[in-house]
Amino acid sequence: MEELAQLAETADLDVVGSVSQKLPHPHPSHYVGKGKLEEIIELKTTLQVDVVLFNDELTPAQLRHLEDALDVRVIDRTALILDIFARRAQTHEGRLQVELAQLKYRLPRLTRMWTHLSRQGVGGVGLRGPGETQLEVDRRTARQRISLIEDQLQGVHRHRELYRDNRRRSQIPIIALVGYTNAGKSTLLNQLVNADVLAENKLFATLDPTTRQIRLPSGREALVTDTVGFINNLPTMLVAAFRATLEEILEASLVVHVIDVTHERMIDQARTVREILEDLGADNRPVINALNKVDRMQDGVDPLGDLSSLGVLRSSVPISALTGAGVDQLLERIDTVLAEEQPLADITVLVPFDKNKLVELFHRRGHVEQARYEPEGTVLSGRLPRDLVPRFAPYRVTSANGSRPRGS
């Protein structure tokens, strides 16, 4: 319920009260029991509310009956999250994904919009009232729009796949930042790469994935991707709509799970993120846990604390994305894990001056320990990803003095 209040505030709604009820299962017509509904009606009148939020996805029938009984707008958790997503999406792809999810959500709920018109029609076999006619028009329009958006997204996804193919060929390691919404992923990205990604103390401040280049302490180049924040009971249609975006995580060489250690439900949040990663099929990636917001913890409190009960916390680094504390240690840990996953090979090469692109590639993808110029070209000593060694094999030398192996 506290999270629902946060969602409401993110959508610029003022929360004036809350009501909860324990039931074995939701009431089929009004979600809550008869007595609780009367209590809500009384509170609505007393507090003069304009909107009533429900912390669950309501069926079309429940939504219709509740609005009839309360005589105010009723919004369920899914519609609220969709509204926030619609406000936050910035890119063309993001807006299309949100609109698609909204249309699929609204399609089975269109009926309640036209009930007042259907009563005006004359019933009978073969005769439909004006409300039903308008309803069918709206449904057809919605289905056509859904089909159009899906076609457009296919084109966007093909473009994204071409971009991914280029990244795969370059073999540059990809680091995916994941975490519960408002855990501090965008703030961490800004710290890591001096970016200017929007970072607000609001839920779902970031919807569109942002990728930036980073150079690790060893000199190795990598890409860091900030992904959409997760949330408990994320609507299924949103997971489906944003699946292409979330699949960026599947391309990652390493996942950095950002955890807000100051949140009272951090265990549940961490578990939610882990479950979504499993659903996506990304749970086999190496994970580093960035225990964020340690600057807001009381002195003497162990940031690992209760988190030790989670099996995913074997590799954890306490940090403050806001102040930068611990970020250097996080980069060192990232470097170490990537080196284990994609080990570098020691190599010395003499690259001719007309092959300067190879020199740039060595600096960008590897770690140069020594570089000097000789009459024949540039001598580079250092380490390279093993997949790049064959490209430099023709220019390999036996030692840093630039001598070539015998027979070459």
N, C-alpha and C positions, 0 to 999 in steps of 0.2 A: 504493500500500500504506500510506503514511503517512496518507492521507485515510481509508482503511478503519479504521486504528487510532483516528483521531479520532472516527469514527462509533461505533466500539465503546465508547470512553470516554464518549461522549454517552449511550449506552444503558446506562451503568453496568457495563460489562464490563471486566475486567482483562486486558490483552494481555500474554501471557507469552512469545510467540515468533511467528515468521513464516517462511513457506516460499514460494518462488516458482519458477516453471518456464517456460521458453520453449518453446512448441510452435507448429507451423504452424497448428494448429487444436485446439480442446479435444477430449479423448477423449470419444467418444459415450456411454460408460457411466459413467465415473468422473471426467470432466473433466480429471484429471491422468493421467499415464502410470503404469504398473504399479509401476515403481521408486520414483517420487515418492510414490505412495500408501503403499508400505511404509515410506518415511521418515516420512510424516505419522503413521502408526500407531505407529511407535516413539517419536516425539516426544510423541504424545498420552499414551502410557504413562509416559514419563519425567517430563513436566511435569504429569501428572495434570490434564489439561484437562477441562472440562465441555462446552465448545462449540467447534466449529470453524467459522470464517467463511471464505467464499469471495468474492473480489472480482469477482464477476460474477453474472449471473442464471443459475441452474442449471435445467436441464429437470427435469420431474417424475421421469424415469427416473434422471438423474444424482443427484438428491437422495435417492431411495430406495436406490440402490446404495451411495452414500457412507455413509449412516447404517447400512446393514447391515455395511459393511466396518469402519467406525470405532467403531460401538457407542456413539456419543455424539450429541448433537443437532448437526445441521448447518444453518447459516443462510447464505443467500446475501446478496449486497449489497442486492437489492431488498427482501427480508424485513426486513433490518436497518433500512433507511431507513423502511419502512412502520411498524416498531415505534417509531422515534423520532417520526414524524409522529403516531402514535396518542397518544403521551405529551404532545406539544406542543399539539395542537389544543385550543382553548379554546371557540370558539363552536359553536353547534348545527350550522351549515353546515360548519365545518371538521371536526367529528367525523363527520358524515355522509359527507363526501368521503373521509376516511381509511378509514372502514369499507367503503365501496364499493370502494376500491382493494384493500383487504385481501381482501375476498370474491372479487374477480375473480382475484386472485393465487392464493388457496387452492383455488378450485374445481377446477382440473385436477390439483391435488396431493392431493386427498382420498383417493385410492386407497391410498396408503402407510399411512394410519391404520387400515385395516381388513384388511390382508393376513393378520394372525394369525387373524382370524375366518373368512376365506374358506376357509382350509385345513381348517376343521372341517366344512364343508358336504359333502354328497354330490353329486358331479357327475352330469351326465346331461342329455339334452334336456328342456327344460321345467322342470328343477329347478335352483334357485339356492341357494347356500349362504347362511347367515345374514349373513356379511360383505358379500356383494354386495347383499343386501337392505338392510342398514343403510347401505351406501354410496349406494344410490339414494335412500333417504330423506334423507340428508344433502345430496346434490346438489340434490334438489328443494327442500329448505328453504333452501339457499343461493341458488338461483335466485329463489325467492319473495322473499327478503330483498333481493336486488339490485334486483328490480323495484319493491319498495316504496320503497327508498331513492332510486332514480332518479325516482320520482313525487314524493317529498318535495323533492328537489333542484330539480325543475322549478318547484315553487311558490316556493322560495327564490330561484331565478333570476328568476322573474317579478317578485318584489318588488324584487330588485336592479336590474332593468331600469327599473322605475318610478322608483327613486331616481336612476338615471343620467339618465332623461328630465328630471327636475327640475333636475339639474345642467346638462344641456345648455341648457335654457331660460334658466337664470340666467347662462349664458355665463361663469362664473367659471373662470379658467385652472386646470388640474390638473397638478401636478408629481408624477411617479411616481419613487420611489426604487427602483432595481433594483441587483442586484449578486450576486456569489457569496455563498454562505452564510458568515456570520461576518465579512463585510467591514466591518460597522459601520453598517448602514443604520438600525437602531433607535436607536443612540446618536446618529446625526446628526439623526434626527427629533426626539429629545429636545432637542438643541441648538437646532434651528431654531424650535421652537414651545413650548419649556418643557413638554414632555409628560412622561408617566411610563410610557412604553411599556417593557415588559420588554426589557432589553439584557444578555445574558450572553455570556461568552466560550465559547460552545458552538455546534455546528452546529445550524441550524434552530431558533434560539431564538424566532423569529417565524414563525408559519404563517398566522395570520389577518390579513388586511389591516387596517391602521389608517389612518384619514383624519383629518387635523387642519387647522384653518384657520390661515393665516399672512398677515401683512401685510408686503409687500415694502418696500424703502427708498423707492420712489416713492410709497408710500401705497396701491398697488394690492393688492387682496385676492386670495388664491389658496388652493387646497387642496393639501395634500401627502399622498400615499398611500405607506405603507410596505408593500412586497410580500414574498411568500415568497422566501427566498434560493434561488438556483440552485445546481446542482452538476453536475459532469461525469457523463454517463450517467444523468441523472435518469430513473427508470423511466417507461416510456411510459404505464403506467396511472395514474401519479401526475400526469403532465402532463395527461392526459385528465380526471382527476377534479378537478384544480384549475384547469381551463381557464377556468371562469367567473370565478374569482378573478384569474387572470393576465390576463384580458381587461380588467381595470381599466387595464392599461398602454395598451391601445388607445384608451382615452378620454383619455389624457394629452395635454396641449398641449406638454409638455416632459418628457424623461427625464433624470434625474440618475443616472449610472452610478457607484456607489461602488466603488472599487478599493482593495484592501489592498496598498499599495506595499511592505510589509515581507515579504510572502509570497514564498517562493522560486519559486513557480509562478504568479506574478501574470499573466504573459503568457497562459498556458493558461487561467487563470480568466477573464480579460477576454475571451478569444476564445470561451469557452463561453457566457458571458452574451450576447455579440453573436449567436452562432448561435441561441440560444433566442429572442432578440428577432426574428430573421429568421423562425424557424418560426412565431412568433405573428403575424407580419405587422406588427410594430411597429418595423421597422427604418427607416421613413421619418420618424420623429419626430426633432426636433432633440435632440441629446444634449450634455449637459455632464458631463465626467468629474471626479468628486470624488476626488482622489488622497489617500486617507485613511491615517491613522496615521503622518504625517510626524514626529510627536513621538518616535517610536521608531526613527527613522533616524539613522545616524551623521552627525556634522557634516561638511559639505562634500559630501555625496552628493546628486546631482540627483534629485529624486523622479520627474522625467520619464524619465530614464535609458533603459533598454531599451524602455520603453513607446512611444518615438517611432516604433517600427516598426509600430505599429498605426494604421491609418487613422482609427479612431474618436476619436483623441486630439487632434483639431484644437482643441477647446475644453476645456482642463483647468485645474483649480484645486487646488493642494496645500492640504490641510486636516488638522486633527486634530479629529475628532468628539468625542473625549474631553475635550480641553482647550478647544476652541472656536477654536483658531487657524485663520485663513483662512476661517471661516464667514461673516464679513461680506463678504469678497470673493466668496464663492460666491453669496450673496444678491444682490449687485450684478450678477454675471454672469447669474443667473437673470432678474433684472429687465430687463436689456438684451436678452436673447434673446426674452423674452415680448413686449417692446415692438416688436421687429422682426417677430415672428410675428403679434401682435395690436396694431397701432399705436393710440395714443391721439390723440384730437382735442382741440385747444384750444377751450374754450367758456366763456361767461359766461351765467348764467341768473338770473332773478328768480323764485323759487319761492314761491307764496302759502303762508301759514301753514297753510291747511287741506290742503296737499300735503306734509306733513312726511315722509311715506314716501319721497318723491323726494329729499329732502335726505339722508336716511339712506342711500339707494341711491348717491348721488353720493359720499358719504364712504366707503362700503364698496367700491364697484367702481372708483372713479376716484381721482384725486389732486387734493385741494383745496389751491390755493395761497393763496386769500384768501376769507374769509367775513365778512359783516357783515349786520346787520339793518336793514331799511328799513320804513316804515309799511305798504308793500304786501306785504312778505314777506322772505325770506332771499336775499341776493345771494351767489352762489357763482362763483368763477373758478378754473379749473383744467383738467384733462384727463380725458376720458372714453373708454372703449372705443367705437369707431365704431358698434357695433351698438346702443348705448344712446342715441346722439345723437337719433334720431327721437322718443324718449319725452320728451326735454327741449326739443324744437324749439318747442313753443307758449310756452315761458317764456324763450326765448333773448333776450339783450339785446346791444347793439352794443359796450358797453364796461363796465368794472368799476364805472362810476358808476351803473349800473342803468337807463340809458335804453334804451327798446325801439327796434327798427328801425322806420323809417317804413312806415306801412301796416298795422302790427300792432295 
